[in-house]
Amino acid sequence: MKKSAKLLSAVMAGAMVLSMAGCGSSSNSAETTAAAAETTAAAADSSAAESKEATSNTDATVIKLGTTVNEQDSFQVCAEKFAELVKERTNGAYEIEIHPNGALGDERTMLESMQMGTLDMGIITSGPFVNFSSAMGVLDMPFLFANNEEAYKVLDGEIGKELLGTLEDADLKGLAYAERGFRNITNSKKPITNAADVAGLKLRVMENDVYTATFKALDVNAVPMAWSDALTALQQGTIDGEENPINVIYSYKLWESQKYVTLDRHSYSTAIITMSNDLFKSLPEDVQKIFEESAQEAAEYERQWVADQEADQLQEIKDHGMEVVENPDVDSFRAAVQSVYDAYPDYADYIKRIQDALK
């Protein structure tokens, strides 16, 4: 209605100018008539362009992407960058609609929804993937990577791509590895300086057999549960603590329920940009390429964002009263969890390939 009114007003204005031209000299009349025609044509072009833009936005294919995190989390940063790149590179033909805060379910539920084709996409931590591809569990092995650079070398290389490919048997398409980061232990009971200190604590772990086995090897009462449930349990004191990267401890203000942080960096956790495989295969080939390249670029952007934020986030964690053990006895942790490697002989080949790739 507004566009029609604007066009009508412009046409009427042009008509008035033409009418006025009849009262002047012939030369002035000709000039004024031309100006009026130009004004009317320009208004029509403007209205047509606005209509075309509105039609383009209306006709865009909307892709729903879910996360379980809040808008301050690095997953949101990744999702927004991915959405920006896809919209730009498809000239607005595809728009990514982001649903944070677990609005579309917990992580396992979202993966199951992607399998069934009732959800388009999600950014999901590595934990639940072992339930859909047993091979993915190798990435959750404790102390597999010494630093971020080692993780990126493997994940962005042949082994990482091969592991993403195993998800296709579960009707999932892994596009790229974003980052959750190196995980650390928090608790409300005591400072932890070595493996013996953690024994007996009741800690939430991701819903993943490797994580459960790792903490059981440390004599922890490991409780697998969804993150949304864990936040409530931490507040109510029904569990003593949890394990997560610094950016999660910060973005969820875990100082409100936790007193102690131990930077043991026991495992590196990925965040996989994941899609319904049926939906991915339904896209034109050029759009598939755009989604894959945009996902990789968004993942690398998010990794750098995490690195840039970490020092300030750690300082703010301290400022809010959390006691941080920055140099625990990591060797004691490594020794205690060696049994986890013995318990998963199926991962031996992948582990050797990863170790060889890092030499």
Residue pairs with C-beta under 8 A, 6 or more apart in sequence:
3 47
3 50
3 51
4 47
6 43
6 46
6 47
7 43
7 44
7 47
9 43
10 39
10 40
10 42
10 43
10 44
11 40
11 43
13 36
13 39
13 40
14 36
14 37
14 39
14 40
15 36
17 32
17 33
17 35
17 36
17 39
18 32
18 33
18 36
20 32
21 28
21 29
21 30
21 32
21 33
21 36
22 29
24 32
56 92
57 92
59 93
60 92
60 93
60 94
60 95
61 93
61 94
61 95
62 95
62 97
63 86
63 94
63 95
63 96
63 97
63 120
63 121
63 279
64 97
64 99
64 104
64 119
64 120
64 121
65 79
65 82
65 83
65 96
65 97
65 98
65 99
65 120
65 121
65 122
65 123
66 99
66 100
66 102
66 103
66 104
66 105
66 110
66 119
66 121
66 122
67 73
67 75
67 76
67 79
67 98
67 99
67 100
67 101
67 102
67 122
67 123
68 100
68 101
68 102
68 106
68 107
68 110
68 226
68 227
68 228
69 75
69 76
69 100
69 101
69 251
70 76
70 100
70 101
70 251
70 252
71 100
71 101
72 251
73 100
73 247
73 248
73 251
74 178
74 179
74 180
74 247
74 251
74 271
74 302
74 305
74 306
74 309
75 100
75 123
75 178
75 271
75 302
76 98
76 100
77 301
77 302
77 305
78 123
78 178
78 271
78 273
78 298
78 299
78 301
78 302
79 96
79 98
79 100
79 123
79 298
80 98
81 297
81 298
81 301
81 302
82 96
82 273
82 294
82 295
82 298
83 95
83 96
83 98
85 290
85 294
85 297
85 298
86 94
86 95
86 96
86 290
86 291
86 294
87 94
87 95
87 96
89 290
89 293
89 294
90 287
90 290
93 287
94 287
96 121
102 227
102 228
104 110
104 113
104 119
104 122
105 113
105 119
106 226
106 227
106 228
107 122
107 124
107 125
107 127
107 128
107 226
107 227
108 128
108 131
108 207
108 226
110 119
110 122
110 124
111 122
111 124
111 128
111 129
111 131
111 132
111 172
111 274
113 119
114 120
114 121
114 122
114 171
114 172
114 274
114 275
114 276
114 277
115 132
115 170
115 171
115 172
115 276
117 171
117 276
117 278
117 279
119 276
120 275
120 276
120 279
121 273
121 274
121 275
121 276
122 274
123 178
123 271
123 272
123 273
123 274
124 271
124 272
124 274
125 180
125 206
125 269
125 270
125 271
125 272
126 136
126 139
126 140
126 180
126 206
126 208
126 269
126 270
126 271
126 272
127 140
127 206
127 207
127 208
127 211
127 269
128 206
128 207
128 208
129 136
129 137
129 167
129 272
130 136
130 137
130 140
130 208
130 209
130 210
131 207
131 208
132 167
132 170
132 172
133 163
133 166
133 167
133 169
133 170
134 346
135 163
135 166
135 350
136 163
136 166
136 167
137 208
137 209
137 210
137 344
137 347
138 144
138 163
138 344
138 347
138 350
138 351
138 354
139 155
139 163
139 268
139 270
140 208
140 210
140 211
140 267
140 269
141 210
141 267
141 340
141 341
141 344
141 347
141 351
142 214
142 266
142 267
142 333
142 334
142 337
142 340
143 266
143 267
143 330
143 333
143 334
143 337
144 267
144 268
144 351
144 354
145 151
145 154
145 268
145 358
148 179
148 182
148 268
148 303
148 307
150 358
151 268
151 270
152 303
153 357
153 358
154 160
154 354
154 357
154 358
155 177
155 270
156 177
156 296
157 357
158 357
159 350
159 353
159 354
159 357
160 177
163 174
163 350
164 174
164 175
164 177
164 272
165 174
167 173
167 174
167 274
167 277
168 277
171 276
171 277
171 278
172 274
172 275
172 276
172 277
173 274
173 275
173 276
173 277
173 279
173 280
173 281
174 272
174 273
174 274
175 272
175 273
175 274
175 275
175 291
175 292
175 295
175 296
176 272
176 273
176 292
176 295
176 296
176 298
176 299
177 270
177 271
177 272
177 273
177 299
178 270
178 271
178 272
178 273
178 298
178 299
178 302
178 303
179 269
179 270
179 271
179 299
179 302
179 303
179 306
180 244
180 245
180 248
180 269
180 270
180 271
181 245
181 246
181 247
181 248
181 268
181 269
181 306
181 310
182 245
182 265
182 266
182 267
182 268
182 269
183 243
183 244
183 245
183 265
183 266
183 267
183 268
183 269
184 243
184 244
184 245
184 246
184 249
184 261
184 262
184 263
184 264
184 265
184 266
185 192
185 198
185 203
185 241
185 242
185 243
185 261
185 262
185 264
185 266
186 241
186 242
186 243
186 244
186 249
186 254
186 258
186 260
186 261
186 262
186 322
187 201
187 203
187 240
187 241
187 258
187 259
187 260
188 234
188 237
188 240
188 241
188 257
188 258
188 259
188 260
189 201
189 240
189 241
189 259
189 260
190 197
190 260
191 197
191 260
191 262
191 323
191 325
192 198
192 260
192 262
192 264
192 325
192 328
193 262
193 325
193 328
193 329
194 328
194 329
194 332
194 333
195 218
195 329
195 332
195 333
195 335
195 336
196 332
198 218
198 219
198 220
198 262
199 218
199 219
199 220
200 219
200 220
200 221
201 220
201 221
201 240
201 241
202 220
202 221
202 223
202 239
202 240
202 241
203 215
203 220
203 221
203 222
203 223
203 239
203 240
203 241
203 242
203 243
204 223
204 224
204 225
204 230
204 233
204 234
204 239
204 241
204 242
204 243
205 211
205 212
205 214
205 215
205 222
205 223
205 224
205 242
205 243
206 224
207 224
207 225
207 226
208 224
210 340
210 344
211 222
211 224
211 267
212 222
212 224
213 340
213 343
213 344
214 266
214 267
214 337
214 340
215 222
215 243
216 222
217 336
217 337
217 339
217 340
218 333
218 336
218 337
223 233
223 239
225 233
230 239
230 242
231 252
233 239
234 241
234 242
234 254
234 257
234 258
235 256
235 257
237 257
241 258
241 260
242 254
242 258
243 266
244 254
245 269
245 306
246 263
246 310
246 313
246 314
246 317
247 306
247 309
247 310
247 313
248 254
249 255
249 258
249 261
249 313
249 317
249 322
250 309
250 313
250 314
250 316
250 317
253 320
254 322
255 317
255 320
255 321
255 322
258 322
259 321
259 322
259 323
260 322
260 323
260 324
260 325
261 317
261 322
261 323
261 324
261 325
262 324
262 325
262 328
263 324
263 325
263 326
263 327
263 328
264 328
264 330
264 333
265 330
266 333
266 337
271 299
271 302
273 295
273 298
273 299
275 291
280 288
280 291
283 291
314 324
317 324
318 324
341 347
341 351
